[in-house]
Amino acid sequence: MSIKDWPQSERPREKLLSKGPQSLGDAELLAIFIRTGVPGKSALDMAREALAQAGGLRALVNLSLNDLAEFRGIGPAKYVQFQAGLELGRRYLMEKLQKGDAISSPQMSRDYLTMCLRDKPYEAFFAMFLDTKHRVIHHQELFRGTIDNASVPVREVVKEALKHNAAAMIVAHNHPSGVAEPSAADKSLTETLYLALGMVGVKLLDHFVVGDAEVVSFAEMGALR
């Protein structure tokens, strides 16, 4: 049976309009992206199959274009939609950070950095440069590869902070292994950065380590004092 033949209250689009997006399950939201089914299968059937085969929504959305094309009814157009949706989410969070106070909303900073780093297949070092009111001036991925004192040139981090006239910084990096537990190298780098930035009047407010299911904050650990 086609979705258009379902009771109106059970159709994903109508359900979203009447009850809000939070009322929909992952398969229902995905069915809205897919839009139309194929002979013998509704868009919702296809969405359920794709989620089951991929291992969940996050895994599905992070598939490459070639891998995603293997799913029936999900081709390049849907890949573009997925990527655009993710980027809109990142930009929404960044706009809120730029207009607000990053430190009065630490969860927002954590969420944004998690979105930027969690699913990268390589280790990356990301920085947010803040003004005196802790609003975001600039943000960028600075380095990629093994994150330690040897691979992250502290001098370059300080140089970037001065370039953007930052009063404070929040940095983060991911562990592609999925384990967020800070390594000895992470701790050493954090201490070195804290001291080096402090010497030029820039305060390191936090260093997040992003894992698969957890994010560790050095500030919450009491390691930035």
N, C-alpha and C positions, 0 to 999 in steps of 0.2 A: 504493500500500500504506500502510495506517495504521501509525503508530509502534508501536502495541500489537502489531502482527504482526511486528515486527522481532525479531532475536535480542536477548535481554535485555541482553547486554553492549554493544549499540549504541544502546540507548534513552537519551536524554539524562539523564533522572532517575536511572535505575539506574546509569549511568556516573558521575554526580556522587557518588552514595552509595558506590560501590565504589572510585573513584579520586580523588575530590575535585574541587572546582569548577575548579581550575587545568587539569584534563585536558580541559575542554570548550572548543570554539571559540565565537566570538561567536554564530553562528547556533544552536548547540545551547543556549546559555544563553538566548537570546531565545525559542527554541521552548518552553522551560519556562514562560516568562511567558505565551506565547500559549495554551499548554495543549492546545487542540483545533484540528484542521484544518477544512477545508471539503471538500465533495465534489470528489474528484480531486486534492486537495493535502493533504499532511500539515502539521502545525505547523512542522516543520523546513523544508519547501519554502517555506512562507509567510515564515518568518524569513529565509531566504536571499534571497528576492525583495525583502523590505522593506529589508534591509541594502544590497542592490545599488542599489535605487532612491534611497535616502536618501543614499548615499555613505559608509556606515560606521556603526558603532554609536554613536559620539559624536554624529554629525549626526542620527541617528534619535531618540535619547533627548532631544535638545534641540529637537525640533520642537514647534510649538504644538499645542494640542488639535485645532484645525481642520485643520492639515496632517496630523497623525497619523491623523485619521479617514479620510483618503483611502486608507489602506492596508487592504486587505481583511483582516478578522479582528482588526484592532487598533483599538479604539475608546476611549471615555472611561475604561473600567475599566482598560485597559492603561496609558493615560496616567497615571492616578492611581498605578498600581503603579510606573511608571518614576520619577515624581517622589518617591514615598515612599522608593524604594530609594536615590536620590541623597541625599535628606535624611538618611536613616539613616547613609549613609557619612560625610557631613559631621559629624553628631553623634557618631559613633564616634571620629573623629579629634579633635574638640574635647574629648570626655570624657578621652581619653588625655592631651591637652595640659594639661587642668585638673588632672589627678592626677599629672602628671609635671613634668619640667623642660623648658620649651620650648627652651632653648638647648642642652641636652645632646642634643636631637633636632631639629636644624635642618631635616632633611628632612621631618619630620612637620609642622612649621610651614609649610614651603614647599608641601607637598601640600595642606594644609587651605586655605591662601589661594588656591592654584590652583583648587581645587574651587569656591571661593566666587566667583572672579572671571573665570575663563578664558572662559566662554561668554556673558558679559553683552554685550548689543548696545550698551551705552553705557559710557563711561569712569566708573569708580567708585573711590573712595578708602576703603580698609578699614583698621581699626585693631584691634590686640590689646593689651590693657592687662595688664601682668604685675606680680606682687608681688615681694618681695625675693628669693624663691627661683625667680623666673622662671616661675611657674605662671600660667596665664591667669585673670585676675579677671573680665574682661568683653571682649566683642568685638562690633563692629558696623560697618556701612557708615556712614561719616560724611558723605560728600559724593558727588555724581555730577555729571558734566559734565567740561569740560576741566580737567585737573589741572595747576595751576601756582600760583605765589604769589598770583595775583589771585583764583583761584576757590576755593582752599583757605585759609580764614581760620586762620592759624597760631594766633591767639589762642584760637580755639574748640577747636583740638586740645589746647592747653595746658590750657584750662579743663576739658575732658573727662578729661584725665590726672589733674588734681587732684581732680576729682569722684569718681573711682574709686580715689583714693589709690594710684595706680600708682607703682612704683619704676622701671619700664622699659616700653618700647613697641616693638612691631614693626608697621610699616605696610606697605601694599601698594596698588598700583593696577594696572589692566589697560590694555592698548592694544588696543582693538577692531580695529585694523588688522591685528593678529596679529604685528607686529614688536615684540620686547621691548627693542630698543636704547633706553636712556634718552635722553631729549631734553635740551637745555640747560635747559628749564624744570623737568624732573624733577630735575636735578642742583642747580639753584638752590633748589628747594623743600626738597630733602633737607638741604642745608646750613643753610637757615633754620630748619627744624624741629629739627635736631640742636642748634643753638645756643640756640634758644628753650626747648626742653625741658630742656636742661642747666642753664639759669639757675634752674629751679625744682626741680632735683635729680632729674629724670627722664631716664634714659639711653635714647636711641634706638638700639636694638640692630641693627635692619636695616630696609631699605626694599626690597621686592621689586617688580619690574616684570614683570607677567605678560603674555606674548604667547601666540601660538597653539601654538607648539612649543617654547618656551624661556621660562625664568624667570631674570631677571637680579637678582643680589643686590648691593646697594651695599656691604654689609659685606665680601663676597668680593672686591669691586673695590678694597677698602682705602680707601673714601671716607668711612668713619665713624670717624675717629681724632681 
